[in-house]
Amino acid sequence: MPTIRRFEDIHAWQKAREVVKEVYSLTGRGNFARDYALRDQLRRAATSIMLNIAEGHGRKTDKEFRQFLVHARGSAAEAQSALYIALDQGYLTQPQFSDLHSALEEVSKMISAFSSYLGRHVPTSNPPARRLED
């Protein structure tokens, strides 16, 4: 079990960072770049995933951390929903949509697994570092 000392050590955060990079790339092109409302909403939702994981890690208790993980999962679902709008508007191809939707689903599952782990294996007060199963 690796030790998590920094939020950057959390695999779900790492995957969310990859998703954000792809979201920024896709939303910066063509008509998508000019649809400011949808572009910004999708960027905020994707960014919120990694920001909530980081903020939760910085909280005093794992109960608080788990609540931020709930918010991160909600942001992943919001981003997935925004992808449907982008697809319907022709801003994304079906393969782009499918790849990004799948990546967000993977992040969501990783967050759920991590939250469940915290609920089962970590005492209510945070130790200096968290342990995580692979």
N, C-alpha and C positions, 0 to 999 in steps of 0.2 A: 504494500500500500504506500503510494507516494504521499509525502507531506505537502499540504497546501499552506504556504506561508504568505503568498501574494495572490491577488485575484487573477493575475496573469497565468498562474499555475492551473487554473480551473479549465478543464477541457471544453466545457460548454461555452465559456467566455472566448476561448481561442476559436472555436467554430463560429460563434456569433461575429467575431471580428472578420473572418473570411466572408461571411454573408454580407456584412456592411460594405466591405470593399467591392463586392460584386454589385450590390444595390447602387452604390454611387457610380460605378462604371455604366451600368445599364440606364440609369435615370439621367445621365449627363449627355445622352445622345438624341438626336433627331427631335421628333415631336414630343417625346417624353420630357426632354429638357425644358420645353416651352409650356408644359402643363404644370405650372408652378405649384398648384394646390396638391395634386396627386404626387408629384415628385417629392415635395417636401414632406407630405404625410408618410409616404413609404420610407423615406430616409429617417424620419423621426422614429417611426415604429421599429425599424431595424436597429437603429442606434440605441434605442431604449432597452433592447435586449441586453446588450453588453454593459450598458450603464447600470441597469438594475442588478445585474450579477455583481458588478464591482461594488456598488453601494451596499448591497446586502452583505458582502464579505466584510466590509468595514464596520458593520453594526456590532453591538455589544453581545447579543445573544444569537444562538442558532435559530431560535423561534423568529426573531426579526429577519434573519438571513433568509429563512424559508419563505417569509411573506414577500420579500423582494423577488425571490425566485418565481413566486406565483405571478407577480407583475411582469416579469421577464417572459414567462410563457404566454401571458395575455398579449404582450407586444408582438410575439412571434405569430400568433393567430391574426392579429391586426394586419401585420405585414402580408401574410398569406392572402387575406381578404383583398387587400389593395392590389395584389398581383392579378386577381381576377379582373379588376377594373382595367388595369393596364393591358391585359390580354384582350379584353373586349374592345378596347379603344385602338387596338392594333399597334401599341407601343412595344410589345414583346412578341416574339415568335413563340409557337407552342413549345419547342425545345428549351428556350430560355425560361419560359414560365415553369415548365416541369422541373428543370434543374434547380431553380431557385426555390420553388415550392418544396421540393424534396429536402433541400439543405435546411430550410426553416423547420421542416418536420423533424429532421435529425436533431437540430438544436433543441427543439421542444422536448423530445424524448430524453436527451442528455440532461436537461434541466430537471425533468421529472424524476429521473433516476437519482440524480444528485440530491434533490430535496428529500426523496424517500430514504436515502442513505443517512442524511443528517437526522431525520426523524427517528431512525432505528439505532444508530450507532454513536451518536455524539450526545454527551450530557447537555443539560439545558444551559449551563454557563460555558462560555467558549474557553477552550484551552488556548495557549499561545499560538498553536498551529493546529490545523485540522488534518485528519487522516482520511484518505479516500481509497476505496477499493478500485482496482483496475477492472 
